[in-house]
Amino acid sequence: MLPPVTHTRDPRLDISQARQVLKDALRTQDAREIVRWLEEHSHELTRSRFFELMFSFGPLAGTLLNAVGRLLPTERRLLGEALGRAFALGAVRPADVRRSVPEHWSGAAPGDPHLGLAEVMILTGRPAMIHVYVERELEIARKPHGQDRQRIAAARLAFVALPADVRADLAARHPELSSSSADVEAAA
């Protein structure tokens, strides 16, 4: 939970308005609803509380963050940076990130590589957040009888944004992240 605020602006979150924004974004499958809300609410604690609410819905958060196809690069950057700040403030925790990555059976369409979600995670600029995300995508892709092997592409995309030491550790444990294994899989 976020600490109380001592600033003069009121950073409280209008829960009903925030829920409506999330419903609209889900209904339209468009993260522009979220970006509009972020543009109207610039106080970082208000934004953090919004993301705290959003991530309390688990896979819904990942589904919404994956819907960035219609966003301009500046809008994607705003979304990623605001989410990264919420992570830094503790409003979104590593366990929240893990729960937010939807699996096929929890709302993700089979065949969706989650490249939009990977891009937003990269734009957070938070290696710890990106690391959790990459690990979760790989876990889902490795499930027996899973329908989500294509998610390795998103994991690879986010993987390159990690510091070199973290990349080395992950590549040693997950050979599918290396480009040579990508070439082998593509040829198969």
N, C-alpha and C positions, 0 to 999 in steps of 0.2 A: 504494500500500500504506500502511496506517496505521502510525504510529509505535509503538514499544514503550510499554507502559503502566507508569507508576510508582505507580499507586494500589494500595491494599491489597487491594481486591476483584479477583478473577481475571476479567478480561474475555474470556478465550479463548472461542472459539466451538466448540461441539460440532458438527462438520461433519455427522456422520451424523444427529444429531437435527434440525439445520437443514434438511438435505435431505429428511427425512421430513415435516417441516412443509410444505415447498414441494410435495412430492408430494401430501400430503393436501389442501392448498388447491387444487391443480390438479384433483385427482380430484373434489372436491366443488364446484368452481367457486365457492368462497366464501372471501373474504379473512379471515373470522373466525379461521381457523387461524393466520394470520399475526399478527393482533391479540392472540390468546391468548398466542402466543409472546412478543410485545413486552411484554405485561403481566407475564409471568414473568421477563423479562430486562430490567431497567431500566438497566443500565450502558450508557452511550451508545456506548462503543467496541464492546461486544458487539453491540449493535443495528446499528452501522455495518458491522461485519464480516458480519452476517447479510445486510444489503442489498447489500454487495459481492458475496457469494456469489450472491444472488438475481439481480442484474444481470449476473452472468457468464453467465447462461443466455439473454441477449438478449431476444427477444420474449416469452419465458415471463414475465419480470418485468412487462411491460405487461399481459399477459393476466391475471395474478394481481391486479394493482392495479386493473384494470377491474372485478373481481368484488366490488364493495363494496355491492351492492344490499341485502344483509341487515344491513349494519353500522348501528349507532346513530350519530348525529352525533358523540358523544364518541369513539367508536371510529375513525371516519373521521379525526377531528382527530389522534388519537394516531398513526395510520398516516402521515398527511401530515407531521406535525411530526417524527417519527422519521426519515422519509425525507429531509426537508429538512436535518436535522442531519447525516445521513450524507453528503449532498451537500456541506455546508459543511466537513466534515472530509476530503473528498477520497476517501471510500470509493466514492462514485458520482460519476462524471465526466460532463461533457456528452456525450461520445461514447457512454457507457453509456446515457444517457437516449435518445439518438437510436436506438440499436440496440434499445431495449426497446419501441418503438412497433411493434406487430405489423401487418404488411400482410395483405391477404386471403390471399395465397399462403403466408404463413408462420404460419398458425394463427389468424388473426382471421376470424371469421365475416363473410361479406358482409352488409352492412346494419347492422353494429354501429357506432353512432356514437362509441363510446368516451367517453361522458359521465362514467362512473365514473373512468376514468383521468384525464380532465381535472380532475375535482374533487379527486382526490388531489394532482395537480400544483399546483393552486391552494393547497391546504392546506399545502404545503411552505413557502410564504412566501418562496421563492427565485426572484426574477425571472429569473436566468440559466437556471435549470432550466426554468421555465415557457416562456421564450423558445425554448429548444431544442425543447421539446415542441410548441409551436405551429407552428414552422417544419417539423417533421417531419410532423405531421398534414397540413399544407397540401401538402407535397411528395407525400405518398401520394395525397391527393385529386386532385391535378393530373396524375397519371400517365395517359398515353394508354391507352385500353382498360381503365382501372382500374374497379373495382367499389366504390370507397370514397369517392364524392363526399359521402356523408352525414357524413363525418368533419369537414367544415367546421363543423358545429354544435359539436363538441368544441373545435376551434381557437378559435371565437368565444367560447365559455364561458371558456376559459383566457386569452384575449386581454385581457379586461376587467380581469384581475388584474395586468396589467403596468403599470409606471410610464408616465405620459403621453408622455414622449419616445420610449420604445420602441414604444408603441402607434402614435404618429404615423408613425414610420419603417416599421413593419410595414404599416399601413393604406395607405401610399403605394405599397409594393411588392406588396401583396396586396389588391386591391380587394374580394375576396370577404369580407373581414373587416368591412367597413363595413355598417351596418344597411341602408343604401339598396340595396346589392347583394343583401342577404338578401331584401328585399321584392320585388325584381325576380325573383330565382330562385323565390320562393314563388309568384309570379303565373304563372310559366311552366309 
